[in-house]
Amino acid sequence: MNILVRPLSPRPDGAWQVRLDRHPVTFRSEAEAKAFVSTLRRRLAAPHPLPATG
């Protein structure tokens, strides 16, 4: 998954966008966008056990 964080306006207090491949998610601040990405990366890296079969 490609993750891109970018400002949506040149204003320092403007909105930010996180793009997850082709899916944009807008945040009110850079801090919120980066916190979201940090949580997402932790969750993606976490172990995901497969359910037991049978």
Backbone as ProteinMPNN parsed JSONL, in Angstrom:
{"seq_chain_A": "MNILVRPLSPRPDGAWQVRLDRHPVTFRSEAEAKAFVSTLRRRLAAPHPLPATG", "coords_chain_A": {"N_chain_A": [[0.849, -1.165, 0.0], [0.628, 2.132, -0.902], [1.39, 5.052, 0.83], [0.776, 8.399, 1.16], [1.42, 11.571, 2.464], [0.257, 14.833, 2.47], [0.054, 18.448, 2.28], [-3.01, 20.263, 1.789], [-3.292, 22.888, 1.251], [-1.384, 25.958, 0.988], [-1.346, 27.307, 3.382], [-0.229, 27.378, 6.776], [-1.96, 26.384, 8.741], [-3.745, 24.855, 7.395], [-5.768, 22.221, 5.841], [-4.847, 18.712, 5.647], [-3.934, 15.888, 3.635], [-4.134, 12.369, 3.465], [-3.175, 9.897, 1.354], [-4.149, 6.716, 0.509], [-3.08, 4.515, -1.493], [-5.246, 4.952, -3.987], [-7.144, 6.228, -2.473], [-8.265, 9.003, -0.882], [-7.976, 10.628, 2.304], [-9.006, 13.167, 4.375], [-7.654, 15.478, 6.74], [-7.736, 17.72, 9.576], [-5.328, 18.807, 10.381], [-1.704, 18.678, 10.163], [-0.619, 17.176, 12.237], [-2.756, 15.461, 12.98], [-3.022, 13.971, 10.616], [-0.518, 12.691, 10.463], [-0.58, 11.215, 12.838], [-2.632, 9.427, 12.259], [-1.442, 7.979, 10.139], [0.704, 6.826, 11.495], [-0.631, 5.119, 13.333], [-1.951, 3.465, 11.489], [0.23, 2.243, 10.168], [1.377, 0.795, 12.317], [-0.704, -1.014, 12.817], [-0.813, -2.409, 10.387], [1.645, -3.673, 10.462], [1.399, -5.371, 12.59], [1.148, -8.69, 13.989], [-0.918, -11.032, 12.329], [-2.717, -13.589, 13.006], [-3.752, -16.574, 11.347], [-7.005, -18.032, 11.147], [-7.768, -21.072, 12.887], [-8.026, -24.165, 11.203], [-10.539, -26.646, 10.614]], "CA_chain_A": [[0.0, 0.0, 0.0], [1.348, 3.402, -0.945], [0.831, 6.046, 1.737], [1.323, 9.721, 0.879], [0.887, 12.637, 3.314], [0.565, 16.116, 1.828], [-0.851, 19.558, 2.62], [-3.972, 20.614, 0.745], [-3.185, 24.328, 0.986], [-0.095, 26.491, 1.435], [-1.466, 27.889, 4.731], [0.304, 26.466, 7.795], [-3.043, 25.789, 9.529], [-4.693, 24.277, 6.444], [-6.052, 20.784, 5.876], [-3.861, 17.775, 5.104], [-4.521, 14.703, 3.035], [-3.401, 11.108, 3.431], [-3.665, 9.058, 0.253], [-3.883, 5.293, 0.647], [-3.179, 4.185, -2.911], [-6.093, 5.957, -4.659], [-8.196, 6.64, -1.551], [-7.864, 10.155, -0.066], [-8.604, 10.891, 3.59], [-8.638, 14.534, 4.734], [-7.52, 15.765, 8.166], [-7.693, 19.153, 9.877], [-3.973, 19.286, 10.65], [-0.597, 17.763, 9.877], [-0.48, 16.258, 13.378], [-3.792, 14.429, 12.87], [-2.689, 13.112, 9.479], [0.638, 11.856, 10.812], [-1.01, 10.266, 13.867], [-3.38, 8.4, 11.544], [-0.476, 7.144, 9.407], [1.454, 6.054, 12.486], [-1.511, 4.046, 13.8], [-2.166, 2.552, 10.371], [1.458, 1.442, 9.949], [1.481, -0.163, 13.427], [-1.7, -2.074, 12.62], [-0.42, -3.233, 9.253], [2.836, -4.45, 10.834], [1.081, -6.274, 13.684], [0.904, -10.064, 13.549], [-2.296, -11.381, 12.037], [-2.78, -15.052, 12.941], [-4.807, -17.141, 10.536], [-7.892, -18.862, 11.968], [-7.507, -22.52, 12.866], [-8.933, -24.904, 10.294], [-10.985, -27.963, 11.045]], "C_chain_A": [[0.899, 1.233, 0.0], [0.629, 4.405, -0.05], [1.549, 7.364, 1.482], [0.633, 10.738, 1.781], [1.273, 13.958, 2.679], [-0.403, 17.194, 2.287], [-1.805, 19.823, 1.456], [-3.955, 22.101, 0.415], [-1.834, 24.819, 1.488], [-0.148, 27.103, 2.842], [-0.954, 26.902, 5.776], [-0.784, 25.774, 8.619], [-4.098, 25.127, 8.644], [-4.843, 22.775, 6.603], [-4.921, 19.977, 5.239], [-4.584, 16.556, 4.567], [-3.563, 13.531, 3.152], [-4.022, 10.31, 2.296], [-3.202, 7.628, 0.486], [-4.136, 4.691, -0.732], [-4.031, 5.27, -3.578], [-7.163, 6.558, -3.742], [-7.725, 7.801, -0.666], [-8.662, 10.244, 1.233], [-8.095, 12.256, 4.045], [-8.641, 14.713, 6.247], [-7.395, 17.263, 8.373], [-6.286, 19.685, 10.059], [-2.939, 18.232, 10.256], [-0.453, 16.733, 10.992], [-1.512, 15.132, 13.319], [-3.474, 13.455, 11.737], [-1.546, 12.168, 9.833], [0.298, 10.85, 11.901], [-1.787, 9.113, 13.232], [-2.429, 7.436, 10.83], [0.314, 6.271, 10.372], [0.624, 4.87, 12.994], [-1.729, 3.008, 12.701], [-0.946, 1.658, 10.154], [1.658, 0.418, 11.058], [0.513, -1.33, 13.224], [-1.345, -2.978, 11.454], [0.758, -4.142, 9.595], [2.546, -5.489, 11.934], [0.86, -7.697, 13.148], [-0.597, -10.307, 13.359], [-2.397, -12.898, 11.901], [-3.969, -15.504, 12.082], [-5.71, -17.992, 11.445], [-7.552, -20.336, 11.829], [-8.511, -23.195, 11.937], [-9.343, -26.212, 10.942], [-11.735, -27.947, 12.247]], "O_chain_A": [[1.816, 1.348, 0.813], [-0.584, 4.589, -0.154], [2.774, 7.443, 1.575], [-0.595, 10.768, 1.859], [2.443, 14.198, 2.381], [-1.545, 16.901, 2.641], [-1.453, 19.631, 0.292], [-4.536, 22.526, -0.583], [-1.207, 24.166, 2.322], [0.897, 27.386, 3.429], [-1.22, 25.705, 5.669], [-0.552, 24.685, 9.144], [-5.215, 24.869, 9.093], [-4.141, 22.142, 7.392], [-4.153, 20.479, 4.418], [-5.696, 16.234, 4.987], [-2.354, 13.67, 2.967], [-5.23, 10.073, 2.271], [-2.009, 7.367, 0.642], [-5.276, 4.394, -1.088], [-3.571, 6.403, -3.718], [-8.005, 7.326, -4.207], [-6.878, 7.606, 0.206], [-9.862, 9.973, 1.26], [-6.886, 12.48, 4.096], [-9.501, 14.181, 6.948], [-6.998, 17.992, 7.465], [-6.058, 20.886, 9.911], [-3.262, 17.063, 10.047], [-0.197, 15.558, 10.729], [-1.18, 13.976, 13.578], [-3.642, 12.245, 11.892], [-1.606, 10.976, 9.531], [0.829, 9.74, 11.896], [-1.618, 7.957, 13.622], [-2.597, 6.219, 10.911], [0.563, 5.1, 10.088], [1.125, 3.749, 13.075], [-1.694, 1.806, 12.963], [-1.085, 0.448, 9.978], [2.065, -0.711, 10.784], [0.871, -2.489, 13.435], [-1.554, -4.19, 11.525], [0.856, -5.254, 9.077], [3.36, -6.38, 12.175], [0.441, -7.883, 12.005], [-1.422, -9.838, 14.142], [-2.189, -13.44, 10.815], [-5.038, -14.894, 12.098], [-5.23, -18.6, 12.402], [-7.103, -20.785, 10.775], [-9.688, -22.835, 11.899], [-8.592, -26.806, 11.715], [-12.17, -28.998, 12.718]]}, "name": "protein", "num_of_chains": 1, "seq": "MNILVRPLSPRPDGAWQVRLDRHPVTFRSEAEAKAFVSTLRRRLAAPHPLPATG"}
